């Protein structure tokens, strides 16, 4: 739970802002797009582990057109959540602090450096707008993963 606290707190903070701020700029964003990303993350994790997910996310940001980077954000958030969950589970069994097990690429600071510019390009320069949209996406991905 300790590994998820920063993510949960961030989602609660971001999600608390009215979703009316979300606007039409991410009209192509949908629950189904997030479900697809979670399924892809689970499939890659099953075959190649966290290293495969890191490669998937890196390639997505590098090879996908900037206008389609929201797909990469979905993959990034789902991978980051999975990494923190796995670190927590392994840490509990091995009596190792989960913070030591999280891949540096998927920690909160690194992820925000990748995700923030995507939202800037979509025109979400107002912090309230960004928080509302990010919170909605984060919570939805978290709920989808909980159902897996």
RAKA-V104242 format. One record per residue. N is the residue number from 0. RES is the residue in one small letter. PHI is phi as a letter, one per 30 degrees, with the letter a starting at -180 (none if undefined). Layout:
# RAKA-V104242
n | res | phi
N | RES | PHI
N | RES | PHI
This chain:
# RAKA-V104242
n | res | phi
0 | x | none
1 | x | d
2 | x | d
3 | x | d
4 | x | e
5 | x | d
6 | x | d
7 | x | d
8 | x | d
9 | x | d
10 | x | d
11 | x | d
12 | x | d
13 | x | d
14 | x | d
15 | x | d
16 | x | d
17 | x | e
18 | x | d
19 | x | d
20 | x | d
21 | x | e
22 | x | i
23 | x | d
24 | x | d
25 | x | c
26 | x | e
27 | x | d
28 | x | d
29 | x | a
30 | x | d
31 | x | d
32 | x | d
33 | x | d
34 | x | d
35 | x | d
36 | x | d
37 | x | d
38 | x | d
39 | x | d
40 | x | d
41 | x | d
42 | x | d
43 | x | d
44 | x | d
45 | x | d
46 | x | c
47 | x | b
48 | x | i
49 | x | d
50 | x | d
51 | x | d
52 | x | d
53 | x | d
54 | x | d
55 | x | e
56 | x | d
57 | x | e
58 | x | d
59 | x | d
60 | x | d
61 | x | d
62 | x | c
63 | x | c
64 | x | e
65 | x | e
66 | x | d
67 | x | c
68 | x | d
69 | x | d
70 | x | e
71 | x | d
72 | x | d
73 | x | d
74 | x | d
75 | x | d
76 | x | d
77 | x | d
78 | x | d
79 | x | d
80 | x | d
81 | x | d
82 | x | d
83 | x | d
84 | x | d
85 | x | d
86 | x | d
87 | x | d
88 | x | d
89 | x | d
90 | x | d
91 | x | d
92 | x | d
93 | x | c
94 | x | h
95 | x | b
96 | x | e
97 | x | e
98 | x | e
99 | x | d
100 | x | c
101 | x | d
102 | x | d
103 | x | e
104 | x | d
105 | x | c
106 | x | d
107 | x | e
108 | x | d
109 | x | d
110 | x | d
111 | x | d
112 | x | d
113 | x | d
114 | x | d
115 | x | e
116 | x | d
117 | x | d
118 | x | d
119 | x | d
120 | x | d
121 | x | d
122 | x | j
123 | x | d
124 | x | d
125 | x | d
126 | x | d
127 | x | d
128 | x | d
129 | x | e
130 | x | d
131 | x | d
132 | x | d
133 | x | d
134 | x | d
135 | x | d
136 | x | d
137 | x | d
138 | x | d
139 | x | d
140 | x | d
141 | x | d
142 | x | d
143 | x | d
144 | x | d
145 | x | d
146 | x | d
147 | x | d
